[in-house]
Amino acid sequence: MSGPLWVAWRGQRAQAAAIAALLLLYGAAAAAERLEPDLSGLTFQLAGFLAGAICLIWGAPLIAREFEAGTHKLAWTQSLSRGRWLAAVLAVATVGALTATAALAAVLTWTLPGTEGNPMAWPYYESHGLVPYARALWALTLGVALGAVTRHTRIAMPLSVLLAGAGQLAGRALRGRFDLSFWTVQWTETAVYLAFTLALTGIAYLAIRRRA
């Protein structure tokens, strides 16, 4: 890793550490659940917060913090276009978000290896397949777009959590209205999340382009 990617990684180490600490808490909850059957379902209940955490901790401050501190100006005067700068910071954040999602999926699989007879039950559905990864990317870019548009972490962070939570609840409500197979719904919901991800990335880019 070198150049813009190296700079982006150095600037995001705190976010990576915070998400790693959250994953350790999930691991501890999973271990407690395995040891104490009365806690069954605890890990899955908590797992729904990962997307919101990615949005809050990693996405929202990613651009807004640069604007507040003025460090974006230094990057833009180093023969680095705004598009390449955004691509670099998003690439590092994307790898981190997907890695965190994969780690949580492994923890959840260890906690509840089977479907308990219903693969569409939300704890299983939202922690297996492709949806968790697409949702993580959507949550990340939601925070990034809000940060780029508002340019203030204090505005972007709480707003991103509210919208991320509302989006997940809306997805769960709409999912229950269709009598489709597990993988049909997975592919459809994944496509929707990825479409929103691309749109939010475009919004972030346009907001950065308009920044003086």
Secondary structure, DSSP 4 states (H G I P E B T S, - for coil): --THHHHHHHHTHHHHHHHHHHHHHHHHHHHHHHH-GGGTTHHHHHHTTHHHHIIIIIIHHHHHHHHHHTHHHHHHTTT--HHHHHHHHHHHHHHHHHHHHHHHHHHHHHH--S-TT-TTSHHHHTTSSSHHHHHHHHHHHHHHHHHHHH--HHHHHHHHHHHHHHHHHHHHHHHTT----HHHHHHHHHHHHHHHHHHHHHHHHHHHHT--
